[in-house]
């Protein structure tokens, strides 16, 4: 390994969070909290029935070659919402992809709301991310992830780069949702395609379990309120909403409307600051 390569390798961030919560005395309590590297988790409320966990990346963003791992286990009857202190920024990669692994486990009668703020990709960013979710038959999940391809207010545009986003969700051991999004090389040209994003630069996916025709009806009732395009479908006890907007501001407005319609618990306070 050349000296330059050793310097870059030494500067790459590593982070890991292992969080487990349980139900006790009418509220959700932390069972274990493990932190390594640049990732931290904080708990702004300690008295509510639902525990709130805020993930903080002290590295200030993600760059090529960084590696992060998040493991969250929600015990039977517990309620947890996970969010981020701010939007996560993924900067230009020189060589290797940034790696992020998310593993979520939700026991019977438990609920998890995974509501991080947006992931912002800069030009030539490279992110390889995976979600592996294990749900008990009686578990509840609301999972939302939004990706912005540059910041429109700053005149940014993602011309080149790579995004690989792999989702696998199992319920009672059965695979109920599987998809992999792959965008690479000329990302701007790909997003310009009418069958892809029609020039939009902000996308999001919302997964609701259990979810059915009632969730579909709630979103379709909003009709013309959306600034971008929003679609929802339901099958086999799950509902999936797709959002596409011209920029991050428009996407956030639509995403807040979608989440508010699908979930009565309210958004994390950091979303509204």
Secondary structure as the mmCIF struct_conf table of DSSP 4:
data_model
#
loop_
_struct_conf.conf_type_id
_struct_conf.id
_struct_conf.beg_label_comp_id
_struct_conf.beg_label_asym_id
_struct_conf.beg_label_seq_id
_struct_conf.end_label_comp_id
_struct_conf.end_label_asym_id
_struct_conf.end_label_seq_id
HELX_RH_AL_P HELX_RH_AL_P1 UNK A 3 UNK A 10
TURN_TY1_P TURN_TY1_P1 UNK A 11 UNK A 11
STRN STRN1 UNK A 14 UNK A 24
TURN_TY1_P TURN_TY1_P2 UNK A 25 UNK A 26
STRN STRN2 UNK A 27 UNK A 37
TURN_TY1_P TURN_TY1_P3 UNK A 38 UNK A 38
STRN STRN3 UNK A 39 UNK A 42
BEND BEND1 UNK A 44 UNK A 44
BEND BEND2 UNK A 46 UNK A 50
STRN STRN4 UNK A 51 UNK A 57
TURN_TY1_P TURN_TY1_P4 UNK A 58 UNK A 59
BEND BEND3 UNK A 60 UNK A 61
STRN STRN5 UNK A 62 UNK A 62
TURN_TY1_P TURN_TY1_P5 UNK A 64 UNK A 65
STRN STRN6 UNK A 67 UNK A 74
TURN_TY1_P TURN_TY1_P6 UNK A 76 UNK A 77
STRN STRN7 UNK A 79 UNK A 84
BEND BEND4 UNK A 85 UNK A 86
STRN STRN8 UNK A 88 UNK A 90
HELX_LH_PP_P HELX_LH_PP_P1 UNK A 91 UNK A 91
STRN STRN9 UNK A 92 UNK A 92
HELX_LH_PP_P HELX_LH_PP_P2 UNK A 93 UNK A 93
BEND BEND5 UNK A 94 UNK A 96
HELX_LH_PP_P HELX_LH_PP_P3 UNK A 97 UNK A 97
STRN STRN10 UNK A 98 UNK A 106
TURN_TY1_P TURN_TY1_P7 UNK A 108 UNK A 109
STRN STRN11 UNK A 111 UNK A 115
STRN STRN12 UNK A 119 UNK A 121
HELX_LH_PP_P HELX_LH_PP_P4 UNK A 122 UNK A 122
TURN_TY1_P TURN_TY1_P8 UNK A 123 UNK A 124
STRN STRN13 UNK A 125 UNK A 125
STRN STRN14 UNK A 126 UNK A 135
TURN_TY1_P TURN_TY1_P9 UNK A 137 UNK A 138
STRN STRN15 UNK A 140 UNK A 149
BEND BEND6 UNK A 150 UNK A 150
HELX_RH_3T_P HELX_RH_3T_P1 UNK A 152 UNK A 154
TURN_TY1_P TURN_TY1_P10 UNK A 155 UNK A 155
STRN STRN16 UNK A 160 UNK A 171
TURN_TY1_P TURN_TY1_P11 UNK A 172 UNK A 173
STRN STRN17 UNK A 174 UNK A 186
HELX_RH_AL_P HELX_RH_AL_P2 UNK A 187 UNK A 192
BEND BEND7 UNK A 193 UNK A 193
TURN_TY1_P TURN_TY1_P12 UNK A 194 UNK A 199
STRN STRN18 UNK A 202 UNK A 209
BEND BEND8 UNK A 210 UNK A 210
HELX_RH_AL_P HELX_RH_AL_P3 UNK A 213 UNK A 220
TURN_TY1_P TURN_TY1_P13 UNK A 221 UNK A 222
HELX_RH_3T_P HELX_RH_3T_P2 UNK A 223 UNK A 225
BEND BEND9 UNK A 227 UNK A 228
STRN STRN19 UNK A 229 UNK A 235
TURN_TY1_P TURN_TY1_P14 UNK A 236 UNK A 237
STRN STRN20 UNK A 238 UNK A 245
BEND BEND10 UNK A 246 UNK A 247
HELX_RH_AL_P HELX_RH_AL_P4 UNK A 248 UNK A 262
BEND BEND11 UNK A 264 UNK A 265
HELX_RH_AL_P HELX_RH_AL_P5 UNK A 269 UNK A 272
#
